[in-house]
Amino acid sequence: MSAAIAAGLLLVLLAGIFQGIFLLPMDRTRGWTWEQNWLAFSFFGMILFNWLITGLTIPQILDIYRAAPAGDLVLLLLFGLGWGLGAVLFGLGMARLGLALGYPIIMGLIAALGALVPLLVFFPETLASLKGGLILGGMLVVVIGILLCSRAGARKGETGSVARTSLTSGLMIAVAAGVLSSLPNIGMAFATHVIAIAGAQGVAPDLAGNVVWALFFTAGFAVNAAYCLYLMARGKNGGLLSGPDAARNLFFTALMGLLWIGSFYGYGMGAARLGPLGPVIGWPLFIACSILVGNLVGLWRGEWRNAPSAARRLLGQGLVVLLAAVGLIAMSGTL
């Protein structure tokens, strides 16, 4: 294994760890409802730190955008808007279907489509190779691991039955959420022209892919912010933003934003080091690692202490399967 491949795999795994823990600081906020927390997090992660990191690592970002075809930039913005809508639908789909059904559908689609679409569009010849077989096998194992972990959560008692009247609409929302939430990786795969312009203007190869995130997540912020403001208007609780705990809450939501956007920049740098198939190999690895770490954090915090033995056994099986998926996909990256 070359040093570049090893570094790329480590960066993607580190990005997955950040993605798996970014929600933890929300537990430390006080007096805010979900919409205040999410609005502040979205501003810090999708706007402030997003553009700050871009400016520090790619100071000529505006020159790159000016040199890029307008159609490519519009496509990035549309992908970002779609992802933002997917983030909103994620919550709605989980509310309609519960953990046992909603989570595996949404996360399975995110993991599979985010890698499969770039593979089929840009590298279809890889499907007949050993490398392609390992990638596809890794995707399948990730989906199986997600299914086991979600079943464990259902048996733990975190979800109820789904009303028949909401099942059809819930499934439609979940599928839409999964498809749209896979767009960060698809957007990066389709932004090769913009990335090439960044390289031509002197941006290091492992940073060039990060030109995607500034525009992409700015568009995503517009949708997330609009939804949060709608919820605050409906609940008439916008005044909480300036409450006595505002400074404390802003600190922790800023930490959330930094961990979250840092995971995508780390992922972009790692995927770039994995070669042309970087987004195909890196994305399922990134998703699998984030889910694995998120569940391990839950175990560490004692969230499963009183769960039935059957639920803990299923969770253990799911974590082992996800760990196997990480190994399988990482192996494909070394070929």
GIWOGI-V380984 format. One record per backbone hydrogen bond with DSSP energy under -1.0 kcal/mol. NH is the residue of the N-H (numbers start at 1). CO is the residue of the C=O. E is the energy in kcal/mol with one decimal. If there is no record, write none. Layout:
BEGIN
{{NH;CO;E} {NH;CO;E}}
END
This chain:
BEGIN
{{6;2;-2.4} {7;3;-2.5} {8;4;-2.4} {9;5;-2.6} {10;6;-2.2} {11;7;-2.4} {12;8;-2.2} {13;9;-2.4} {14;10;-2.6} {15;11;-2.4} {16;12;-2.2} {17;13;-1.8} {18;14;-2.2} {19;15;-2.4} {20;16;-2.0} {21;17;-1.1} {22;18;-1.0} {24;21;-1.7} {26;23;-1.5} {27;24;-1.8} {28;25;-1.8} {29;26;-1.2} {37;33;-2.0} {38;34;-3.0} {39;35;-2.0} {40;36;-2.3} {41;37;-2.7} {42;38;-2.7} {43;39;-2.2} {44;40;-2.5} {45;41;-3.2} {46;42;-2.5} {47;43;-1.4} {48;43;-2.4} {49;44;-3.0} {51;47;-2.6} {52;48;-2.2} {53;49;-2.7} {54;50;-2.0} {55;51;-2.7} {56;52;-2.1} {57;53;-2.4} {58;54;-3.2} {61;58;-1.7} {64;60;-2.1} {65;61;-2.2} {66;62;-2.2} {67;63;-1.7} {68;64;-1.2} {73;69;-1.5} {74;70;-2.6} {75;71;-2.1} {76;72;-1.9} {77;73;-2.3} {78;74;-2.5} {79;75;-2.6} {80;76;-2.4} {81;77;-2.5} {82;78;-2.5} {83;79;-2.6} {84;80;-2.4} {85;81;-2.2} {86;82;-2.2} {87;83;-2.1} {88;84;-1.5} {89;85;-2.6} {90;86;-1.9} {91;87;-1.1} {92;88;-1.6} {93;89;-3.3} {94;90;-2.2} {95;91;-1.9} {96;92;-1.9} {97;93;-2.6} {98;94;-2.4} {102;98;-2.2} {105;101;-1.2} {106;102;-2.6} {107;103;-2.8} {108;104;-1.7} {109;105;-1.9} {110;106;-2.3} {111;107;-2.7} {112;108;-2.6} {113;109;-2.4} {114;110;-1.4} {116;112;-3.2} {117;113;-2.2} {119;115;-1.7} {120;116;-2.9} {121;117;-2.4} {122;118;-2.6} {123;119;-1.5} {126;123;-1.6} {127;124;-1.3} {129;126;-2.1} {133;129;-2.2} {134;130;-2.4} {135;131;-2.2} {136;132;-2.7} {137;133;-2.6} {138;134;-2.5} {139;135;-2.3} {140;136;-2.2} {141;137;-2.3} {142;138;-2.2} {143;139;-2.2} {144;140;-2.1} {145;141;-2.5} {146;142;-2.5} {147;143;-2.3} {148;144;-2.3} {149;145;-2.3} {150;146;-2.4} {151;147;-2.2} {152;148;-2.2} {153;149;-2.1} {154;150;-2.1} {155;151;-2.3} {156;152;-1.4} {157;154;-1.2} {158;153;-1.6} {166;163;-1.2} {170;166;-2.4} {171;167;-2.6} {172;168;-2.1} {173;169;-2.3} {174;170;-2.6} {175;171;-2.6} {176;172;-2.2} {177;173;-2.7} {178;174;-2.6} {179;175;-2.5} {180;176;-2.6} {181;177;-2.3} {183;180;-1.5} {186;182;-1.4} {187;183;-3.6} {188;184;-1.8} {189;185;-2.2} {190;186;-2.0} {195;191;-2.5} {196;192;-2.4} {197;193;-2.0} {198;194;-2.0} {199;195;-2.1} {200;196;-2.4} {201;197;-1.4} {202;199;-1.6} {203;198;-2.4} {207;204;-1.9} {208;204;-1.7} {210;207;-1.6} {211;208;-1.7} {212;209;-1.5} {216;212;-2.2} {217;213;-2.5} {218;214;-1.0} {219;215;-2.1} {220;216;-1.8} {221;217;-2.1} {222;218;-1.3} {223;219;-1.0} {224;220;-2.1} {225;221;-3.3} {226;222;-1.8} {227;223;-2.1} {228;224;-2.2} {229;225;-2.7} {230;226;-2.0} {231;227;-2.2} {232;228;-2.3} {233;229;-2.4} {234;230;-2.5} {235;231;-2.5} {236;232;-1.1} {237;232;-1.4} {240;237;-1.7} {241;238;-1.7} {242;239;-1.5} {243;240;-1.8} {246;243;-1.7} {249;245;-2.7} {250;246;-2.8} {251;247;-1.8} {252;248;-1.9} {253;249;-2.6} {254;250;-2.0} {255;251;-1.9} {256;252;-2.1} {257;253;-2.4} {258;254;-2.4} {259;255;-2.4} {260;256;-2.6} {261;257;-2.7} {262;258;-2.1} {263;259;-1.4} {264;260;-1.1} {265;261;-2.1} {266;262;-2.5} {267;263;-2.2} {268;264;-2.7} {269;265;-2.1} {270;266;-2.4} {271;267;-3.2} {272;268;-1.7} {274;271;-1.2} {278;275;-2.3} {281;277;-2.6} {282;278;-3.4} {283;279;-1.4} {285;281;-1.0} {286;282;-2.8} {287;283;-2.6} {288;284;-2.6} {289;285;-2.3} {290;286;-2.0} {291;287;-2.2} {292;288;-2.5} {293;289;-2.7} {294;290;-2.4} {295;291;-2.2} {296;292;-2.1} {297;293;-2.6} {298;294;-1.7} {299;295;-2.0} {300;296;-2.5} {301;297;-2.1} {302;299;-1.4} {303;298;-2.4} {305;302;-1.4} {307;304;-1.2} {312;308;-2.1} {313;309;-2.5} {314;310;-2.2} {315;311;-2.4} {316;312;-2.5} {317;313;-2.2} {318;314;-2.7} {319;315;-2.7} {320;316;-2.2} {321;317;-2.4} {322;318;-2.5} {323;319;-2.4} {324;320;-2.3} {325;321;-2.3} {326;322;-2.3} {327;323;-2.0} {328;324;-2.6} {329;325;-2.8} {330;326;-2.4} {331;327;-2.0} {332;328;-1.6} {333;329;-1.3} {334;331;-1.1}}
END
